[in-house]
C-alpha cells in the first residue's frame, strides 16, 4: 500500500488524535460551565434562604466570626472558578491548535481538581449515609453533579495526554 497524505490523515492514530482533540474542545467548555455552576448554586442558596451551614456546624465555629467564614468561602469559590477557567480555556486551545502545545501547567491544575472532586464525591457519599429525609433530593443532585464533574475532568486529562503523545510522535 502506498503511503499518501490521505492514508496518513486517516490512519487510526490520526483519527484517535482528532477524536481526542474534539474531546478537549467540548469537555474544556464543560469544565468552565461546572465552575460557574458552583457560583450559581451558592447564589441560589443565598437567594432562597437555604442555610449553607447546619446548626451543628455553627455550634462548632461559634468563636470565628461569620463574616470571616463567608470571606474564606468566597475566596475558595473564586479560586475554584479561576482554576476551572484555566483548565477549560487551555484544553480548548490545545484541542483547536493541532500543531502547537498549550502550556502544561493546566494539567497540574486538572490533577488538583480531580483530587478535589474525589474528595467531594466521598463527602457526598458520607452525606448519603447520614441522610435526613428532607435533604435526599439535594444530596442526590450534589452527588450527580460532583460525579459528572469528576468524569469530565478525568476525560480532559486523558485526552490531553493522548493529544500530547500524538503531537510528540508527529514532531519526531
N, C-alpha and C positions, 0 to 999 in steps of 0.2 A: 504494500500500500504506500502510495506516495504521500509525503508529508507536505500538505498545503496549509495555507493560512486558515481555511475553513475547518480542516481537521484539528488544528491546534486550538482554534477558538471554541470548538465543540467537543473537546476532549472531556472525559469525566472530571478531571481536575478543574478545568476551566468552568464547567457547569456548576460544580460544587462551590467554586470561588464566587461566581455570580449569585448563587443562592445565599451564601453567607454574607455577601455584600448587601443584598436586599434585606436580609435579616437584621443586619446592623442598622440600616436606614429606618426600617419600620419599628423595631423594638427600641432604638435610640429615642424615637419620639415617644414611645410608651414609657420609658424611664422618666422623661420630662413630665408627662401627664401625671404619673404617680407622685412626683414631687409636689405638684400643685394640688393633688388630691388630699395630701396631708394638711395643707393650709385650709382647703375647703372644709375638711372635716372639723378642724378646730374652730373655725369661724362659725360653722353651723352649730356646733355645741354651744358656743357662747350666745349666739342669737336665740336659739331655742331654750336656753337656760338649763341645758344638761350639765350637771356638775362634772368637772374634769377630775375631781378628787373625791374619793369616798370619805365618809365621816371617820372611818378608821385611819385613813391616810392623814387626814387633818389633825387627828389626835397625836400622831407620831411626829408631826412637824410644827407643833404649836410655837416653838421658840423662834422659828425662822419666819420673817415677815412674808406675807403672801405676795407682795409686790416683787420681792426678790425671786421667789419661786417662779412667778409668771415671767419675769425677765429672763431667767435661765431657760425656761421652756421656749420662749420666743427666739432666743439665740440658737438653741438646739434645732428648732424647726427651720429657721433661716439657713443654718449650716447644712441641714439635710437637703433643702431645696437647692442650694447652690451646688452641692456635690452632685446631686442628680442632674442638674443642668449641665455641669461639666461632662459627666458621663454621657448624657444624651447627645449633646452637641458634638462631642468628639467622635462618638460612634457613628453618627450620621455623616460626619465629614469623612471618616475612614471608609464608610460604605460607599460614598459617592466618588471618592478620589481613588481611582484604580491604580495609579502609578506612584503614589506617594503614601507615606505612613503618617497617621495622626500622632500627636505626642503620646508617648506610652504611659504617662502618669495617670491617665484616666482609668487604666486597667487596675492600678493600685487602689484608686477610689472605688472601682467596681467591686474589688475583693472586700474592701471595707464595708460597703453597702450590703454585700452578700452576707457577711458575718452579722451585721446589724439586723438584717431581715431574718436570719436563722434564729437569733435571739428573740426577735419579735414574735415569730411563729411559736417558739417554745413558750413564751409568755402568754400567748392567746390560748394555747393548749392547756396551760395551767388554769387559765380563767374558765375554760370549759369544765375542768374537773371540779372547780369550786363555784359552779354556776348557780346563780339565783334565777328563779323563773322569769322575772321581768326583764332580764338582760340577754335572753337567748338570742334574739334577732341581732342585737348589737354585736355580740361576741361572734356569732356566725359570720356576719358581714366582715368584721375585722379579720377573722381567720382567712376568709376567701381573699380579701384584698392583700393581706400580708403574704399569703402563699403565691398569689399571682405575681406580686412584685418580685418575690424571690425567684420565681421561674423566669421572668423576663430578664432579670439581672444575670442569672446563670447563662441563659441563652446568648445574651450580648457578649459575655465574657468568652464563651466557647467560640462563637462566630468570629470575634476579634482575633483570637489566637489562630484560627484556621485561615483567616484572610492574611494575617501577617506571615504565616508559614508559606502560603502560596506566593505572596509578593517577594519573599526572600528567595524562594526557589527560582522564580521568574527572573530576578535580578542577576542570578548566577549564570 
